[in-house]
Amino acid sequence: MCKLFINADTALWEPSSRSVRIQGMVTSIRLEHHFWSVLEEIAQRDSLTMPKMLNRLYNESLEAGHDIANFTSFLRVCAMRYIGLQLVGDIPPDQAISIGSLDADTILRKEAERYRVAV
């Protein structure tokens, strides 16, 4: 089992930092290359630049009342959920379909039902 993970390209888990302006403040976000790659795909699906998507995620999280003190962890979870939701068919693999066009309420309800059953 471990060989599948151990022998993967080490570049996938090498971190890199990007400077981004969020709410007028320049901040640095450090993520592994694999996460940046997934986040880039998410941004591209909605025709957003990475800075615009990061700002949108940050601002909408605040508006929803979330404590996002660890924004980097939030971004990792976003990337993992994106992949997971694709695997179960809730997000279509066709990258021409924007994330914003999907029925988020239905997807969230289905996801909650899956976790309720699994617990």
N, C-alpha and C positions, 0 to 999 in steps of 0.2 A: 504494500500500500504506500509506504513512505517514498518509494522511488519516484512515483508519479509527481510528488511535490518537491522532493529534495533535488531531483535532476532537472527541474524547470529552469528556464532562463533566469539567472539571478537579477537581470535588469528589471524584471517584473516587481521585485520588492525593494529595489533601490529607491530611496526617497529623493524627492526634489521639491524645492520651495518655489512658490510663485508669489509675487507681490501683487496685491489687489487692493483697490480702494473700495471700502465698504462704509457706507454712511459718511463719506467724506474723509475717513481715516485710512491711511495706508497700513495694511497689515500683511503679514507673510503667512501663507498656508503651506504646510509641509505634508505631503502625501506620497505614498509609493506610486511608481509609474503606472502600475496596473489600475489603481483607483483614478488617476488623472485620465487615463485612456477611457474608462467607462463614463466618467463625468463629461468628457468631451463629446462622447456619443450622445448622451442625454441632451446636452446643450444644442448640438447640431440638429437634433430631431425637431426642436422648436425654433430653429434659425436664430439662436442666441450665441453671443460670444461667451466665453467662460466667465469673464468678469460680470457680464450682465446676468448670467444665470446664478452666479454666486450671490450677487446682490439681491436678486429676487428671492432666492431660498432664504437668505438671512432675514430680509424684511418681512416676508410672509410668515416666517417662523415667529418673529417677534409679535406680529399682528395676531397670531393664533394664541399668544400667551405662553409660548414655550421658553424655557430657560436654555439658551444655547451657548452657555459658557464654554463648552467644548465643541466648537463649530467643526473642527477637523473630524472628530468622531462622528458627528452628525453626517458629514459628507461621505465618510466611509460606509455608514449604514445606508445612505441613499443609494450609493453605487451597488451595494450588495442586494438591496431590495429590488432595484431595477432589474438586475440579473435574475433574481428569484422570481419576480413577477413575470418575466419573459418565459422562464422555464415552465411555469404552471399555465401559461397561455393568457394571462390577464393583460400583458403588454405585448402587442404583436411584434414579431421580429422585423417586420418591414419598417425600415428607418424613415421612410417617406411619411409615415403616419406620426403626427406630432403627439407628444405626451399631453399637451394642452387640449387636444381634441378628444381624449379618452374620457369615459365616464368615471371620474375619480371616486364618486360615492359608491358606485357598484363594486369597483375594484377593492376599495377599503373594506366594504362589508364582506366580500368573499374572503379577503385575507383574514379578517377577524374571525370568521367562521372556521377557517382552516386551523387557526391557532387555538381556538376554543376546543375543537375536537381533539387536537394533538396534546393538549395539557392534561 
